[in-house]
Amino acid sequence: MSSDNKPVTQVTIEKRRNGRWSFVIKRGAVVYPAQGQFTSQLEAHAAGQMTLKALENKR
């Protein structure tokens, strides 16, 4: 599969109602639900990026 055919993957950071932060991974049409209860936006972003790298290395 060439790099042109790979689905677009992105990490979105969201603030929950309780004031905590979480991340959502979107890969093409697949959406992995919100994960985590992080105290800062930076923590949520770092965790989301680490999870994304783990998913990419798994293939």
Backbone bond lengths (Angstrom), bond angles and torsions (degrees), N, CA, C in turn:
res aa  C-N    CA-C-N  psi(-1)  N-CA   C-N-CA  omega(-1)  CA-C   N-CA-C  phi
1 M - - - 1.450 - - 1.527 108.26 -
2 S 1.296 117.33 121.69 1.464 120.48 -179.80 1.524 110.57 -75.33
3 S 1.318 115.25 163.50 1.466 119.45 -177.99 1.528 112.21 -65.98
4 D 1.321 117.69 -20.44 1.466 120.55 178.45 1.525 112.10 -72.43
5 N 1.325 117.37 -26.86 1.459 121.44 -176.65 1.517 113.75 -90.72
6 K 1.328 118.73 -7.88 1.466 121.20 -177.91 1.527 110.03 -71.72
7 P 1.335 116.43 139.31 1.470 118.74 178.39 1.524 111.28 -68.58
8 V 1.305 116.04 151.54 1.457 122.00 179.37 1.522 108.76 -72.08
9 T 1.331 116.21 131.97 1.459 121.93 179.42 1.512 108.27 -117.85
10 Q 1.340 115.70 134.91 1.459 119.09 178.72 1.515 110.19 -145.08
11 V 1.329 115.13 152.28 1.457 122.52 176.30 1.516 107.21 -110.51
12 T 1.316 116.51 126.48 1.457 122.15 178.72 1.521 108.63 -113.94
13 I 1.327 115.79 133.64 1.458 121.80 178.74 1.525 108.02 -99.58
14 E 1.345 115.95 133.05 1.460 120.61 -178.74 1.523 110.41 -129.82
15 K 1.316 115.89 147.42 1.456 120.78 174.97 1.522 108.19 -97.40
16 R 1.324 116.07 128.87 1.461 121.61 -179.49 1.520 110.65 -83.30
17 R 1.306 116.20 169.38 1.466 121.20 -179.35 1.523 112.71 -63.51
18 N 1.340 117.08 -29.11 1.460 120.70 -178.10 1.536 112.63 -83.47
19 G 1.326 117.41 4.80 1.460 121.74 177.94 1.509 114.14 90.70
20 R 1.311 118.12 -2.75 1.461 122.43 178.38 1.521 109.80 -89.25
21 W 1.330 115.83 165.23 1.460 122.05 -178.05 1.522 110.43 -109.77
22 S 1.327 116.69 150.49 1.462 122.66 176.62 1.527 108.46 -143.63
23 F 1.328 115.54 170.67 1.461 119.56 177.66 1.523 110.26 -126.99
24 V 1.322 115.17 152.45 1.461 123.39 177.35 1.517 106.60 -128.25
25 I 1.338 116.53 132.08 1.461 120.90 177.51 1.520 108.38 -105.15
26 K 1.328 115.90 128.55 1.463 121.98 177.49 1.525 107.76 -117.70
27 R 1.335 115.73 123.28 1.464 121.16 179.16 1.521 107.81 -127.60
28 G 1.320 115.95 100.60 1.451 120.44 -175.63 1.520 109.67 65.03
29 A 1.325 116.47 -121.82 1.464 120.82 179.31 1.524 112.35 -92.26
30 V 1.328 117.21 -6.02 1.470 121.69 -178.04 1.522 109.72 -90.72
31 V 1.338 116.24 131.72 1.463 121.63 178.18 1.522 108.07 -119.94
32 Y 1.331 115.92 119.02 1.457 121.10 174.37 1.529 106.64 -85.57
33 P 1.334 118.51 126.99 1.468 120.99 -172.17 1.525 113.46 -63.04
34 A 1.329 114.36 166.51 1.463 122.16 -177.97 1.521 110.42 -55.59
35 Q 1.317 115.85 135.17 1.458 122.57 -179.18 1.512 109.54 -126.29
36 G 1.309 116.79 140.73 1.450 121.91 169.11 1.514 115.52 94.43
37 Q 1.316 113.33 161.02 1.463 123.87 176.22 1.531 105.88 -135.78
38 F 1.306 117.52 71.14 1.459 122.77 -173.89 1.526 110.69 -89.76
39 T 1.332 116.13 147.03 1.463 120.66 -177.72 1.518 112.48 -81.38
40 S 1.341 117.99 -20.27 1.460 119.17 179.26 1.528 109.96 -133.33
41 Q 1.298 114.38 157.96 1.463 121.31 179.31 1.530 110.26 -65.35
42 L 1.316 117.11 -36.32 1.461 121.73 -179.73 1.531 111.15 -64.52
43 E 1.326 117.68 -42.01 1.464 121.01 177.29 1.524 111.09 -61.32
44 A 1.313 117.03 -43.35 1.465 121.25 179.85 1.522 110.93 -64.17
45 H 1.323 116.51 -40.80 1.462 120.58 179.95 1.532 110.46 -65.43
46 A 1.322 117.27 -44.37 1.464 121.04 179.88 1.530 110.82 -63.00
47 A 1.318 117.41 -43.49 1.465 121.26 178.96 1.523 111.04 -64.73
48 G 1.312 117.41 -39.27 1.461 121.34 177.81 1.513 111.85 -63.97
49 Q 1.326 117.48 -42.10 1.460 121.32 178.83 1.528 111.02 -66.07
50 M 1.342 117.17 -40.34 1.466 120.74 178.12 1.526 110.74 -64.24
51 T 1.325 117.33 -40.31 1.462 121.63 178.57 1.523 110.39 -65.97
52 L 1.313 116.92 -41.63 1.459 121.48 178.46 1.522 110.71 -61.67
53 K 1.328 118.28 -45.13 1.463 121.34 178.20 1.528 111.09 -62.43
54 A 1.337 117.05 -39.75 1.458 120.74 178.66 1.535 110.73 -63.35
55 L 1.329 117.28 -40.89 1.464 120.92 177.85 1.521 111.23 -65.37
56 E 1.327 117.70 -39.88 1.464 121.22 -179.54 1.520 111.26 -69.41
57 N 1.336 118.28 -36.61 1.462 121.59 179.56 1.508 112.45 -74.75
58 K 1.319 116.95 -21.01 1.450 122.34 -178.96 1.532 111.35 -68.25
59 R 1.327 116.50 -29.80 1.468 120.26 -176.99 1.481 111.77 -71.25
